[in-house]
Structures are given as structure tokens and as C-alpha cells.
Amino acid sequence: MGELLAYASAAGIQVVLETHSDHVLNGIRQAVHGKRVDASKVALYHSRWHPGGTSPTLTLLNVDREGRLSDWPEGFLMKLSGA
């Protein structure tokens, strides 16, 4: 599913998706790593609600050419070795 979404994005289709699925995230990362999708076409955001907050904070997680994320927010999925 993640690779399909990445392909759609590479074809110029804007995709907005909210997910809790590490499989979707990793499919997107694999598509970038495999050079099937350019990293510049991918924008991943991590949202976090803070106690007493009225809206979540959003953090942009950049994906490099190898499919690695720029930052792993605390408690974000499970950091994979080599990621």
C-alpha cells in the first residue's frame, strides 16, 4: 500500500493520508530507497497531542535518498536498525 501511494505521488497525484501503519510508512521508504520515487516528492509529518493542548504539533520528517527518516520522534513506531 505504501509503495502504491508513493507511485501515485510520483505521477503527480497529491496524496494526504493519516495512518498508524508502519507498513505504509515503510512501503513509502522502500519506494524511495529503490529509486522508484524521488525523495523530494515525499513529505511525512508526525503529529503529537500534548496534554492541555488545543491542537497537535506537526513535525516534518524528511526522507533522504536512501529512504531514511531525518528524525525519529520519541515513541514514534519502532526505530529500525539502519534507519
Backbone as a ProteinNet text record, in pm:
[ID]
protein_1_A
[PRIMARY]
MGELLAYASAAGIQVVLETHSDHVLNGIRQAVHGKRVDASKVALYHSRWHPGGTSPTLTLLNVDREGRLSDWPEGFLMKLSGA
[TERTIARY]
83	0	87.4	193.6	282.2	348.4	392.3	455.1	354	231.4	126.8	103.2	96.4	78.1	196.4	316.3	435.5	433.9	391.5	381.6	279.9	167.3	65	123.8	197.4	260.4	361.1	440.2	540.4	475.1	350.8	277.5	209.5	230.7	175.2	44.3	0.5	-122.6	-88.9	-151.4	-126.9	-205.5	-136.6	-197.5	-183.4	-294.8	-293.5	-350.9	-275.8	-314.3	-277.4	-367.8	-338.8	-335.1	-225.2	-213.1	-135.2	-159	-81.6	-1.9	2.8	62.2	210	291.7	433.9	456.4	365.9	378.7	363.4	270.1	252.5	376	420.1	538.7	660.2	681.8	799.2	787.9	667.2	649.4	691.2	657.3	697.4	849.7	906.7	1052.6	1123.1	1067.7	1128.5	1120.8	1011.4	997.9	1104.1	1132.1	1236.9	1373.6	1397.1	1525.7	1551.9	1449.1	1462.2	1462.9	1464.6	1471.1	1347.5	1237.2	1112.4	1035.2	1071	1009.1	1119	1117.4	1216.1	1182.5	1281.8	1261.9	1200.1	1226.8	1171.5	1020.3	962.5	817.7	746.1	821.8	764.1	772.5	661.2	657.8	580.7	647.5	584.6	580.5	467	451.9	412.7	472.4	437.2	356.1	239.7	158.7	156.7	155.8	153.7	65.5	-25.2	-108.1	-36.4	-36.4	25.2	-85	-66.7	-169.5	-208.8	-338	-388.2	-381.8	-326.7	-314.9	-447.6	-461.1	-584.4	-569.1	-446.2	-421.9	-287.5	-269.5	-142.3	-28	93.3	210.2	247.2	290.7	331.6	481	548.1	691.3	715	782.4	816.2	930.5	910.8	1015.3	1065.5	1182	1238.3	1283.2	1270	1314.6	1432.1	1547.6	1662.7	1655.9	1752	1751.5	1758.7	1801.7	1810.2	1685.3	1587.9	1464.3	1471.1	1578.1	1592	1519.8	1461.4	1394.7	1496.2	1473.4	1565	1559.8	1446.7	1429.7	1328.4	1350.9	1255	1201.5	1080.9	1024.5	1013.2	1028	1018.2	885.5	893	773.8	716.1	785.8	736.2	770.8	668	687.1	803	877.1	995.7	1110	1213.5	1324.3	1389	1397.1	1456.8	1606.6	1680.9	1826.1	1861.4	1956.1	1998.2	1905.1	1799.8	1701.9	1741.5
-118.9	0	125.2	124.6	241.1	268.8	162.5	181.5	233.1	184.2	232	381.7	423.8	565.9	647.6	593.4	663.2	675.2	570.9	576.1	681.3	686.8	787.3	927.1	947.8	1076.9	1109.9	1011.8	1032.7	1067.9	1023.6	1052.9	1189.2	1262.4	1396.7	1405.3	1296.2	1295.9	1328.7	1432.1	1467.3	1371.4	1308.3	1211.1	1262.8	1271.8	1307.9	1189.7	1136.9	1014.7	1024.5	983.2	971.2	822.4	777.6	634.9	609.5	494.1	444.5	322.3	299.6	177.9	194.7	116.9	117.6	54	-33.2	-97	5.8	98.3	203.7	292.9	336.2	421.6	353	227.4	157	128.2	109.5	93	218.3	333.5	460.6	473.6	441.7	449.3	353.5	234.1	136.8	184.4	249.8	302.7	410.3	492.3	594.2	525.9	432.2	360.5	289.3	231.3	159.3	249.8	381.9	481.8	479.7	427	427.2	557.1	628.5	756.8	850.7	974.5	1072.7	1121	1126.5	1167.9	1307.4	1392.7	1528.5	1530.4	1419.3	1409.4	1357.9	1332.2	1273.4	1372.8	1393	1473.9	1394.3	1360	1285.9	1375.4	1378.6	1459	1369.5	1396.9	1327.6	1426.2	1383.7	1472.3	1418.2	1510.1	1472	1570.3	1512.6	1593	1605.5	1724.5	1748.1	1770.4	1721.4	1739.9	1887.5	1914.1	2050.5	2131.2	2072.9	2145.7	2150	2248	2261	2206.9	2181.1	2122.7	2050.2	1957.2	1883	1966	1929.2	1986.5	1892.6	1949.2	1871	1886.2	1774.4	1774.2	1709.8	1782.5	1728.1	1629.4	1508.2	1406.1	1393.3	1445.7	1437.5	1295.2	1255.6	1124.2	1148.6	1086.8	1105.8	1009.1	1016	934.1	784.6	748.9	607.5	559.4	649.3	612.1	626.3	687.1	706.2	833.8	829.8	947.7	1037.1	1167.7	1264.3	1262.1	1224.4	1230.7	1125.6	1065.9	969.7	1030.3	1087.9	1143.6	1036.1	1077.1	983.9	909	776.9	694.3	670.7	716.2	701.5	563.7	480.3	344.2	280.1	199.3	136.5	164.7	229.6	262.2	134.5	122.1	4.8	22.4	-81.9	-71.6	-28.2	64.1	114.2	218	254.1	350.5	491.6
0	0	0	80	85.8	-47.1	-115.5	-246.7	-348.7	-343.3	-433.6	-412.3	-288.5	-258.6	-308.3	-292.3	-339.7	-492.3	-562	-708.3	-752.4	-684.2	-717.3	-702	-593.9	-569.9	-679.9	-718.4	-823.6	-956.9	-976.4	-1100.2	-1094.7	-986	-975.2	-899.3	-840	-762.7	-617.2	-563.6	-424	-335.3	-243.5	-153.5	-11.4	59.3	200.5	275	368.1	437	583.3	669.7	812.4	839.9	899.1	925.3	1053.9	1108.8	1222.5	1178.2	1049.1	995	962.8	1029.6	996.1	859.5	816.1	685.2	572.9	587.8	487	485	601.4	611.2	549	583.7	532.2	382.6	330.3	186.2	111.5	165	105.3	110.6	225.5	240.8	144.6	125.8	34.1	-110.3	-146	-282	-306.6	-207.4	-220.2	-226.8	-137.8	-134.7	-266.9	-326.6	-453.2	-575.4	-551.9	-660.3	-749.7	-698.9	-776.2	-755.2	-648.3	-616.2	-567	-614.2	-571.2	-430.1	-345	-205.6	-195.4	-294.3	-289.6	-307.2	-350.5	-369.7	-245.2	-138.4	-17.6	97.9	165.3	287.6	391.7	499.7	608.4	731.9	796.5	917	1033.3	1146	1269.2	1353.4	1399.9	1484.5	1626.5	1719.6	1861.2	1937.7	2013.2	2102.9	2236	2290.9	2421.2	2524.1	2644.7	2748	2760.5	2758.3	2771.8	2643.4	2537.5	2410.8	2337.4	2249.3	2171.9	2030	1989.9	1858.2	1862.1	1770.7	1771.4	1713.2	1750.4	1684.8	1570.2	1460.6	1344.4	1324	1302	1275.2	1139.3	1050.4	919.2	936	884.5	885.3	742	715.9	581.3	552.6	429	382.9	289.1	320.2	231.8	113.8	23.7	-97.2	-69.7	49.8	86.5	161	179.4	247.6	398.9	448.5	593.5	636.1	754.8	809.3	878.4	871.6	930.8	1083.1	1136.8	1282.4	1322.4	1436.5	1491.4	1620.6	1618	1741.2	1849	1971.7	2084	2077.5	2085.8	2083.8	1945.3	1840.9	1704	1651.7	1634.4	1587.9	1661.2	1592.4	1649.4	1554	1602.4	1513.1	1464.4	1331.9	1270.6	1262.9	1281.9	1271.6	1130.2	1121.2	991.4	932.5	1004.8	953.4	988.5
[MASK]
+++++++++++++++++++++++++++++++++++++++++++++++++++++++++++++++++++++++++++++++++++

